Amino acid sequence: MATDIIDKPAATDVATTEHTRTGPMYRPDVDIIERPDELTVLADMPGVSADEIDINFENGVLTIHGKVEARQSDGSFLRQEYGVGDFHRTFNVSKAIDGTAISAEYADGVLTLHLPKVEAVKPHKIAVKAS
């Protein structure tokens, strides 16, 4: 079932889709876990505020976008290794997922998405009647 949610390929850590916003875009690393009743997507998005996360699901495409503000606005850097940029990732989602019931939560820099399976694909136990 996990192969039913397919990530658009990217050659690097920087997102490769076209964007209308300026500045660097990073592709958040994700873990996708299959459970009997849902797929759970864990996306690393450090530095993003929960109110700056946009999640859209349309025509079988799930899009995650997180806006990151600069950590420092004054002074001059002696060394700067932390790249500031937005996070963006897009997934093609199978029809086996109930798009109307997708939910999300964000804590400690990790976005957790719950993609429930439609009832028809959930595993179910078949009772055996003794005769």
Secondary structure as the mmCIF struct_conf table of DSSP 4:
data_model
#
loop_
_struct_conf.conf_type_id
_struct_conf.id
_struct_conf.beg_label_comp_id
_struct_conf.beg_label_asym_id
_struct_conf.beg_label_seq_id
_struct_conf.end_label_comp_id
_struct_conf.end_label_asym_id
_struct_conf.end_label_seq_id
HELX_RH_3T_P HELX_RH_3T_P1 ALA A 2 ASP A 4
STRN STRN1 ILE A 5 ASP A 7
HELX_LH_PP_P HELX_LH_PP_P1 LYS A 8 PRO A 9
BEND BEND1 ALA A 11 ASP A 13
STRN STRN2 VAL A 14 VAL A 14
BEND BEND2 THR A 17 THR A 17
BEND BEND3 THR A 20 ARG A 21
BEND BEND4 GLY A 23 GLY A 23
STRN STRN3 MET A 25 TYR A 26
STRN STRN4 VAL A 30 GLU A 34
BEND BEND5 PRO A 36 ASP A 37
STRN STRN5 GLU A 38 ASP A 44
TURN_TY1_P TURN_TY1_P1 PRO A 46 GLY A 47
STRN STRN6 VAL A 48 GLU A 58
TURN_TY1_P TURN_TY1_P2 ASN A 59 GLY A 60
STRN STRN7 VAL A 61 VAL A 68
BEND BEND6 ARG A 71 ARG A 71
BEND BEND7 ASP A 74 GLY A 75
BEND BEND8 LEU A 78 LEU A 78
STRN STRN8 ASP A 86 VAL A 93
TURN_TY1_P TURN_TY1_P3 LYS A 95 ALA A 96
STRN STRN9 ILE A 97 ILE A 97
HELX_RH_3T_P HELX_RH_3T_P2 GLY A 99 ALA A 101
STRN STRN10 SER A 103 ALA A 107
TURN_TY1_P TURN_TY1_P4 ASP A 108 GLY A 109
STRN STRN11 VAL A 110 PRO A 116
STRN STRN12 LYS A 117 LYS A 117
HELX_LH_PP_P HELX_LH_PP_P2 VAL A 118 VAL A 118
HELX_RH_3T_P HELX_RH_3T_P3 GLU A 119 VAL A 121
BEND BEND9 LYS A 122 LYS A 122
#
